[in-house]
Amino acid sequence: MTALPQAAAAIQQAQSLFQQSRPEQALKILRAAEAAGARDAAIPLNIGLALRMLGDFAGALVEVERALALDPYDFLALLSKGKLLELVGRRNAAAKVYVNALKIMPPEDRLPPPLKSAVTAAKGVVAARNNALAEHLRQATEPLKEAFSGENFTRFDECLDIFSGLRKAYVHEPLLLNFPRLPAIPFFDRAHFPWLAELEAATPDIRDELMRLLREDQDRFRPYIQFSPGAPVNQWVDLNHSPSWSTLFLWENGDQNPAICGKCPKTTALLSRLPMAAQPGLAPTAMFSALAPRTKIPPHTGSTNARSIVHLPLVLPPDCRFRVGNETRDWRMGEAWVFDDSIEHEAWNDSDELRVILIFDIWNPLLSEAERALVTALLGANRAFEAI
């Protein structure tokens, strides 16, 4: 909203008087400007500030509400309303207002120090309210859990935390293809993949072949993140063209790498027996993924929820973790997992040693054979279209 000349002048005078701790005089000037026809959300907002300085919190709240009626997306007015609700003892209501303010706040690095302090305080109120709500809800639902002893409450516990604001609700965010009506499952149940036992049993053989590659062909590992010059790198700035996260492909975008597969006959034979996704020009992809010591892979998502990703640890120092959505796991030697990489995920190697895992892609187990064939045809047709 554009300030009229008398509004701008009154606000400027009021701000000067606030710095001199003279809220009574500021209030008179602001009231006079409004009586003269000044219409700007900053007028009632500053009247509210004057009343707050005078200790009239209820009156200040009325004025801030008037400011928000003129501009519902006024960040300062929302912060002021939250603080006033705190001051009159309505902390839960204040937290709800702060949530809305934090959604629309400018980038934090552009805020002046006083506003940064106010934002930090607001976040503290929101966090305290969320924790208190979560605890209240846990106590209210615990008797029912006891009545259903033996049930798995992992999903409900996550639901409660999301409802309370303690956790984010993660959904599919694929970069290429989003197949609708598939549930956003971070880690799939092993029952979908009866062949995992065969893969895990082969860990020693796969690891032996990997160790030979690390001795003889380490120079063939290449940075996994390789953006072209001028492309926005976003969260990948530290790993772009960096050997800290490097890979050696057995299959890449559907094409087998004969030189590497020839040096890994047991691994290649095993992967050939497993149900890797097959999409010409796109899949399967199978690779050894090496993460350097003290390196983090930042949060990101993959290309499509029509596929799933298998991880098998091969060189596993301590202090290595992996998160998908709200679930964080530690790898264990001899244990593989399958996850949906279209859900935000990240990895850490907090050790002083190299971490290496085998990664390959398979179909999402909840797609039918017909759907898999149609997705393959769709993406193949898209490649042809893009080549025109």
Secondary structure, DSSP 4 states (H G I P E B T S, - for coil): -PPPHHHHHHHHHHHHHHHTT-HHHHHHHHHHHHHTT---THHHHHHHHHHHHTT-HHHHHHHHHHHHHH-TT-HHHHHHHHHHHHHTT-HHHHHHHHHHHHHHPPPGGGS-HHHHHHHHHHHHHHHHHHHHHHHHHHHHHHHHHHHTTT---HHHHHHHHHHHTSS-------SSB--TT----SB--GGG-TTHHHHHHTHHHHHHHHHHHHHH-GGG-EES--PPTTS--GGGTTTTT-TTEEEEEEEETTEE-HHHHHH-HHHHHHHHHS-B--BTTTB--EEEEEE-TTEEEEEE--SBTTEEEEEEEEE--SSEEEEETTEEEE--TT--EEE-TTS-EEEEE-SSS-EEEEEEEEE-TTS-HHHHHHHHHHHHHHHHHHT-
